[in-house]
Amino acid sequence: CSKWSGAWDGSSLRALLQATAAAGERPAAIAFGNELIGHHGIAAKLAVGDYVTGVRQLHAMLVDAWPSQPPLVLAPDSKLDPPWFAEMLDALYNDSAAPPLPPRALMVTHHMYPLGAAKLDGLQRKALSARLFDRNAGWLRTAAALVITRSRGAADVGVSETGGCYNSGKRGLSDAFGSTFWWSDLLGAAARSMHALVCRQALVGGHYGLLDLRRRQPSPDFYVLLLYRRLLARAPLPAPAIDGGGNETRAYAHCGGDEGGLVLMLINPALAADVNASVRGLRLHGGALSDRRLDYVLTAAPSANGDRLKSRSVALNGVRLVAAPDGALPPLRGARGRGAVVRQPALSLGLYWWPAARCGAAGLWAPKGNAGAADYVFS
């Protein structure tokens, strides 16, 4: 197709959605196209009016198929174009000639490939830079403010596609330990910027896949995401104090996940300088912070060429993480630590968990069971 104009014909999708509902299945969300809009469209560059008409039609189909709990609409699934996004949101929520979409019916999604094209030189240096981290944080804040303001708080915002560098990623970077720094920082910055979703490109395929089917091993970025998902909740706190390191060092504090407590994620891409961080100044319920904590420190596992950044394996607290031949993941065992101050080695990422802390950012989090009484193992 070379002409992108006219009304969208959703009849085949309607039939598919009705058949899916009749089978007792329900998707969590449906994306309305991929990179179809504005200056950043791959082939199509749809105008706002045409695209918004299709979004409304899709939402109506989802309500018809699942009246009590329709799946989310994800749109526009493209690189952030603030003027275009603002016009789309105004048409969906602030148009006197049409009713606004219901609250939580839409997640406004944008794509981020902060390293640029995979063919470019100097990407490893860029992936460790404070300038990149600052720019990503600014981009995320811009997206969140735009969506919240223009939708009057009715729509969520999320990153529906990110993989570092586009065109399938870069060998020796996207699939290696050097990628964990921009990736972990983007996860922390997205949560701090009220993003409800970050979706990685891709689970399988290209050099940015989280699973390497040839080696039958997860990538270092996979383990970052796994620990982040298991330890952290969407309840960020103010940034803790950092002592030492360069401008590229980052710290993110969160209320804990299902097990409660307080979690600090400390990112130190410096090649030689260790850093200290303290959580003493964070607001907590229930008095002083317990000294007991569990440390999850990720470093590069030794590689054949000796380049830690290009290592395709990761070590947790000094132990190389290796999946079993049947695909079973290794246990993720925290090391016992004490105190409110942690020391983060150079070229490493750490997640530090105080299970007994009562976190005050999003209500009261109490430790469950006897978490913290012994080493906590995720398996």
N, C-alpha and C positions, 0 to 999 in steps of 0.2 A: 504494500500500500504506500503510495507516495503523496496522497492528498488527505490531509487530516482536517476535515471540516464536516459540519452537519451534526445531527443528533446521534447520540450513542444508542446502539441497539443492544439492549441487555436481555433479550428473550432467552438466549441459550444459557446465560448465567442464572436467570430466574428458574429455569427448569432444573439446573444442577442444585441450586439452593433448596428448592422444594424437595428434591429427591434425598438430599442430605438430611433434611429435617425429618422426613418420613422414615428414614433409617434410624432415627434416634440419636443422631450425631449433631454436634454444634461446634463450629469453630469459634475460637476466642475473638478473632478479628478478620476482616477482609480488607485488603489494600486495593484502592481504586487506581490501578495502573502503576507504572514505575517510570519515573523520570520523563513525564509527558508534557511538562509545563514550562512556560516562560523561556528565559534565555538558556536554561540548563537542561532543556529537553534533549534527549538523544536524537530522535528523529522528529517526532511530533513536538510542536510547541503551542499547546492549546491555550486559547484565551481563557480568561477567568470565567466568563459567562458560560461557555460551553462546558467547562470542567465542573463548575458548581451545579449545573443542571444534572450532570451525571452522578455527582455525589448524593444529591437529594434522591435520585431514582434508586441508587444502590441502598441507601438507608431505608427507603420504603420497602424494598424487596426483603431486607433483613427483618424488618418488623413484621412483615406478612408471614415469613417463614418461621420466626421465633417470637411470637407476640409478647411473651412475658419477659424474655431476656435476649434481645437482639444482640448479635455480635457487634463489636466496635467497627467503625469505619476508620481506616488508616488513610490519610491523604495529606499532602499530595505526593509523598514519597519521592522527594527530589532535593537537590542541594538548596539550602536556604536562599531565597530571593525575597528580601524583606518587603519591597513594594508589592510584589505579586501575592505573597502570603497575606499581607494586610488586606488587599482587595478581596481575596477569597474569603477571609474571615468576616469582613464587613458584609459580603453578600450572603453568608450563611447565618449571621447572628444580628446584623444591624440594618437589614433591608425592610423598610416599612411595607413593602409590597408582598413579602413572603414571611411565613412564620419562622422563627429561629429553630435550629436543630435542638432537640432536648439536651439537657445537661448530660455529660459523659457519653454522648453518642459518638463523638469524634475524637480521635487522637491525631493531632497535627504532627506529621512525621517529616523529618528531614534527614538527609544523608551527609556524612562527614568523612572525607578522606584527607586528613590534615597533612599528610606527607606528600601529596600530589602524585604524579605519574611514577610508576615503578621504574621507568627507564632513566630517571634523573640520577645524577651523581650527588654524593654528599648526604644521602638520606639517613644514614646511621647517626651522623653528627646532629642532624636536624631532630631525629627522634628522641634525643636526650636533652634538648635545649629548653631553657626557661622561656625563650620567645615563643616556641611552639605551645608549651603548656599555657602560657598567658593568652595566646590567641584563641586556643580552643575554649578556654573558660569564658572569654569575652563573647565568642560566637554562641555558646550555650546560653549565656545570660540574655543575649539579644533575642534568641529564639523564644525563650521562656517568657520574657517580658511582652513580646509581641503577641503571643498566643493568649496569655492571661488577660491582657488589656483589651484586645480586639474581640475576644469571645466573652468578655465579662465573667471570666472564670468558669465558663461552661465546658471548655475543651481542655483535654490534657495535651502534653507535648512529649515527644520521644524521638530518639535517634533510631531510625529503622534500618540503617545500613551504615556500617563503618568497618574498615579493614586496614587502616593505616595508609597504604598507597593503592591506588586503583590500577586496573589492568592486571588483575590476578595476584597482586602483591609482588614482593621482591624476595628472591631466594637469598638466604643468609641474613635476612632482616625480619620479614614478616613471619617466618617460621622458626625464629631463633630467640634467644634470651634477650637480645637487644630491643625486641619489640615490647617487652613487658612494661617498660617505663611509660611510654606514651599511652599504652592501653590502660594501665591501672590508673593513671592520672585522669584520663577521660572518664572512666567509671566514677571516680570520686567527684570530679567537677560536674558531671551530669546530675548526680544525686543532689549536690549542693545547689544546682540551678533548677531544681524542681522538675526534672525529667523523670517520667514514669517508666521509661523503656530505653534500653540500649541493646540493639541487636547486632551481633557480630557477623560480618561477611568473611568467611563462611564456615559452616560446620565441617564440610568436606569439600575439597577442590581448591585449585590454585595454590599459590605459596602462602596465602593467608588463611588457609583452612585450619581449624582448631584440632582436627584429627588427621594424622598422616597415615593413610591406608597402606602405603608401601612399607613403612617401618612398624606399622601397627602400634603406634605410640601417640599420645596426645602431645601437642605443642606446649612450650612454656606458657603461652597466653591462656591455654585451656586451664592450667592449674591456678593462674591468677583469678580467672573468672569463677572457678569452682570454690575457691576459698572466699572470694568476695560474696558470692551468693549464700554461702553457708554461715558466714560470720556476721555480715553487715545487713542492717535493715534500712529502709528508706526514711531515715530520721537523722540527718546530718546535724552536727554541732559546730560551733565556731572553731576555727583552726587553732590547734595547740601551738605553744611556743617552740621554736626550733633554735638550737644553739649549734653553730658551726655549719659547714657545708657551703654550697654556692646558691645562687638564685634559683637554680633548677630543682632544689630539694622541695618536696611537697609533703604536707601532712593533712590527713582527713580523719576526723573523729566522728563516730556514729554510735547511736544506740545499737545494741546487739540485735541479732536476728531472733530466731525462734527460741534460743536458749537465754536471751536477755543479756544483761551486762553492758559493758562499754568496750568499744573496739577502736583502736587507733591504727590507721594505715599510713605507713611512713615510706616514702619513695626517695631513694638516694641514688641518682644516676651519676654522681661524681666518681671519677675513676680512682681517686686515692683518699679522699677525705671522709672520715666517719662523722656522723652527726648525732646530737642528743635531742630528744623531744620530751616534753613533760605534759601530763594531763592534769596536773594539780589545780590549774585555774578553771577547769570546766565545771559548770553548774551540775551538781548531782543531788539527788534526793537521799535522805537517810544518813547524812553525816559524812565522815571521812571515807576516802577511797580505800578499799581493802588492798593490802600489799600483794596479794596473790594474783598472778596472771599467767597466761599461757602464750607463748611466743611461736609465731609461724614465720620464719625468715626464709625467703626464697633467694637463692644465688645460682649462678651458672654452674652446671656440672662440668667437670673437666672434658675438654674436646680434643680431638686428634691434632688440630692445628694450634691449640693453645690460646685461641682468641675467645675470651669469655663471652663477648657480645654475640658471636656467631654460633655459640653452642646451641644445639637443638634439644638439649636435655636440661632439666632443672633439678636442683637439690633443695630439699626442705630440711632446715636445721642441720645441714651437712650431709644428709642422706639422699642419694639420687632417687628420684621418683621414676619407677618403671612399671608399666602395665604388664599384667600376666599374659601368657600366650592366648588365653581365652578372652582377653579384653578386660578382665577385672582390674579395677583401679587400685593402686596401692593405698594403704591407710595414710591419712594426713594427720600425723601425730604432733601435737603441740609440745614444746619444751617448757618446763616450769621456769618461771621468772618471778621476780619480786620488785615492788616499788612502782612509783608513779613516773619515774624517768627511765626512758629506754635509750639504748645506744644502737644506732643503725650503721652497719658496716658499709663501706664504699661499694658501689655497684651492686646494690641489693634492694629488695622490697620486703617490708615486714608488716605483718598484721598482728597486733598485740591485743589480747582479750583479757579483760578483768571480769570474770563471770559473776562475781558477787556485787558488782557496782550497780547502783540503782540510777538509771539514766533519766534525765529530766527534759529531753527535747520534745518528746511526743507522748507524754504521760509517764506513768510509773512502770518501769520494767523490773521485775523481781526475778532472781535466779530460780530455775526450776530444778527440782530434785536435788541431787548432790553435785551438780556441775561445779567444777573447780576443786572438788575434793581429791581428784586424781587427774592424771593426764587425760585430756579429752581427745578422743580419736574419731575422725570422720572416715567412714569407710563406705 
